Amino acid sequence: MIAVLALGAVAGLGLFLLLIALVPRRMSLARQIAAFDAVRPPMSRAVRQVVDDRESEFRRRLGRVLATFCAEQGWQFPSLRANLSLIGKSFENYLATKVLLTLLGFLTGPLFLLAASAAGFHVSFILPVWFGLALAAVFFFLPDLEVRRNADTRRRDFRHAIGAFLDLVSMNLSGGRGVPEALMAASEIGSGWALWRIRDALANARISGQTPWQALGLLGEEVRVEELRDLAAALSLVADDGAKVRQSLSARAASLRRRELADLEGQAGEKSQSMLVAQMLLCAGFLIFLTYPVVGVLLNA
């Protein structure tokens, strides 16, 4: 009875989704604008080209369909898009990976049933269904965990690069260069991916007619790095009020280094505590191994 109800529910859900897909929808103006904005990727053209080269044709088409559907519904996902832009992964690739992993997890249940039947074991039909649904739910959230972990690592590396970038800008300013020339010269010194993103943003700002601090502010909004937005605000004061920014940049760089050092010390303390717990567990296991024969003899006596 439970298997029949489960099959009926799955079939009904499939028919409902098929009807929703076949019925034409009238898009509102907001959804049309959202779909138009979704066509323009937030990443730069060079990053977009590298990402597209690594994607298969089927995944690219599936991702476009899913991204268009999200845009039609008005789903923006700003935080997710910022994380994807930071790690260099397209939103379409993320959606396609999420759907394919969910489908793989759901199909694992029937495969488990076939393998058990081929091995001669009698397995109930409802068990593989629930097993497949559980794996599908787990695989559905795996891309989110991966994206969040990689984005946190990248943001930490970005903050480290910003500290070095501020020192380079301060040295260029002390050498007599202007703010735009100092920013571009400082970004051209390093070869890391963070300075490459800053250099790309400054080059695009020069072509589009934006100011360098506006480009840095937009990059900070895109990757959700507060230090880069603070730098853009500080540099805008130079253009608006003529404030002296060289000492401020040096102080900001020193503050970033102190914060990074504190974070590293905290991570080292957490790892030390983890090692201490592991050592205590090993000692407890060794004591149980030594006392088990004596306890066994005493209980049997």
N, C-alpha and C positions, 0 to 999 in steps of 0.2 A: 504493500500500500504506500509506503514512504517513497519507494523508488518511482512508482507511478506519479505521485504528486510532484516529485522533483523533476521528472521528465516533462510533465505538463507545465510546470512553472518556467522551465528553460525554454520550451517551445512557445509559450505565450509571450515571454519576454522577447524572443527573437522575432515573432510576428509584429509585436508592438514597435520594435526598433525599425523593422522593415517598412511599416506604414509611415513612421515619422520620416524616414529617408525618402520615401516616394512622394509624399505630399509636398508640393512646392510651397516655399515660405516667402512671404513678402518682407524684405529687409527694410528696416527703418533707416533713417538718415544716419543715426549714430552708429549702427552696425556697418553701414556702407563706408563711413569714414574710418571705422576701426579696421575694416578689411583693407582699405587703401593704405593705412599706416602700417599694416602687417606686411605689406609687400616690400617696404623699405626695411632692410635688416639693420639693427642697431650697431652691428659690428662694422668695422672698416672693410673696404673692398678686398684688401690683401688677405685679411683674416678669413673673410667669407670664401675666397677662392681656395685657400688651404683646406678649410672644413669641407667644402663641397667635393674636393678631389678625393677625400677619404670616405665618402658615403657611396653606397651602392645605389643603382638606379631605382630599384624597387623601394628601398627605404626612403629615398628622396621623394618619390611620388607619394608614398603613404604619408610622409611627414607634411607635404604640401596640403594634402587633403585634410588632415587633422588640424593643421594650422589655420586653414581657411574656415573650417567649422568653428574653431574657437573664436576667430575674428568675427564671424557672423553672429555668434552668441554674445559678443561683447566682453569676452574673458581676456584680460590683459596680462595677468601674472607679472607685475613689474619686478618683484623681488626675484622670481625665478629667472626672468630674462636677464637681470643684472648678473646673477651667478653664472648663467650660461655664457654671457658675453665675456665674463672675466676668465673663464676656463677655455674659451675658444671653441665652444660647441654651439651649433645652431639649434634654434627652438624646434624646427622640423625634425631634426635627428633625435632630439630628446623625446618628442612625442611618439615617433616611430619605434624607438627602442622600448619605450614604456609599454606600448601596445603589444609588440612582438614578445617581450618577456612575459607579459600577462598571459598571452595565448600559449606560450611554451609551458608555463606553470600549470595551466588548466589541462593541457594535453598530456601532462605527465601522469595524471590519474589513470586514464584509459591504457596508456602504455604499461603502467604498473599492473593493471588487471590482465593484460595480454601476457606479460612476462610471468606472472604468477600462475595463470592457466596453463601456459606452456611447460612450466616446471612441475605441474601436477598438483598444485595447491588449489583448494576450493576457497575462493574469496567472494564475499558478498558484493553485489553490484553497487550498493550505496557507499561502501567504504572508499573505492577509488574516486567517486564523485566528490565526496567531502575532502579527500586528500588533494584532488586537483584544484578545488576551490580555495583551500588553504594555501597551497603553493602559489596560485594565481594572485592572491592577496599579498603574499610576501614579495613576490617578484614585481608586483605593481609599485611597491614603495622602494625597491632597491635603487632605481635611478635617482630618486630624490636624495637618498642618503649619500650616494656617490657624488652627486653634484654639490651638495652642501659641504661635504668634507673637502673636496678639491677646491671649492671656492674659498673656504676658510684658510686653507694653506696658501692659496694664491694671494689673498688679501694680506696675509702676514708677510709674504715676500714682497708685495707691493709697498707696504709701509717701510720695510727695510730699504728698498730702492729709493723711496721718496726722501729718506734721511740723507742718503749719499747725494741725491740730486739737489737737495737744498744746499749742501756744502759746496757743490760745484757751482751752483748759481751765485752763491755768496762770493766765492772767489772770483768769478767772472765780473761781478759788479764792482768788486774792489779793484779790479784791473782797469776800470774805466768804461766798460761796455754798458750799453743800454739794457733795459729789461728784456725786450724781445730777443736781442742778440745773445744775451746771457742765457736765456732759457733754451734757445736752439743749440748754442754751443755746448751747454751742459748735457743736453739730451743726446748729442752726437758722440759723446765720449764713451759712454757705457755700451755694452752689447747684450744686456739681458733683455728678457721679454717685456719687463715693466718699462724700462727706458725706451724700448722700441715702441710701446703703445703711446708713451708721452711724445716721442718724436713724430709718430704718425699723426697724432692729434694736432701738434703744432704746425706740421706741414699742411694738413688739410685746412687749418685756420688761415694760413697765409694765402691759400688758393681761394677760399670762400670769402675772404675779406673780414673774418672775425679777428678779435684781439686774442693774443695768446692766453690771457687769463680766462677769457670766456671759454676757450677750447679746453683748458684744464678743468674749469668748473663743470662743463658738460661731460668730460671724461670721468670726473669724480662722481657725478650723478649716475653715469652709466654703470660703473663698477662698484658703486656704493662704498667709496673710500672717503671717510670724513677728512682725513689729512689733506687730500688733494683739493677738496672743496675749500678748506680753510686757506690753503695756499693761493687759490684763485681769488678769494676775498681779500687777502692781504695784498696781492699784486694789483688788484683793482684800485686800492687806495693810492697806489703810486700814480696811476693815471688821473684819478679824480682829485685827490688832495695834495699830491706831490710829497707824500710821506716817505721817509727814509726806511727802506725795507731790508737793508743788508744785515743790520744787527738783529732784526726780527727773524730773518731766515736762519741765521746761525743759532739763535735761541730755540727755534722750532726744531732744528736738526738735533740739537743736544737733548731736547725733551723727548724726541722720538727714540733716540738711542737709549735713554734711561728707561723709557717704557718697555722697549724691546728687551733690555737686560732684565727688567723685573719679570717679564713674561717668561723668559728663558729660565730664570731662577725658580719660578713657580712650577714650570714643567719638570725641571730637574728634581724638585722636592716631591712632586707626585710620583715620578719614576722611582725615587728612593723609597718612598712608602710602599709602592707596589713590590719592589724587591724585598723589603723587610717582611711583608705579608707572605710572599712566596717562601722565604727562608723559614718562617715560623711554621708554615704548613709542612715543609720538608722535615723539620725537626719533629713535629707531631707525628708524622707518618713513620719516622724512624723509631720513635719511642713505642708506638703501637706495635711495630714489627718486633721489637725486642721483648716487650712484655706479653705478647700474645701467647707464646708457648707456656710461660709460667702460669698465666691465668687459666689456660686450658687444662693444665695438669691439676691445678688446685680445684677447678670445678668438677673434674672427673674423679677426684679422690674421695 
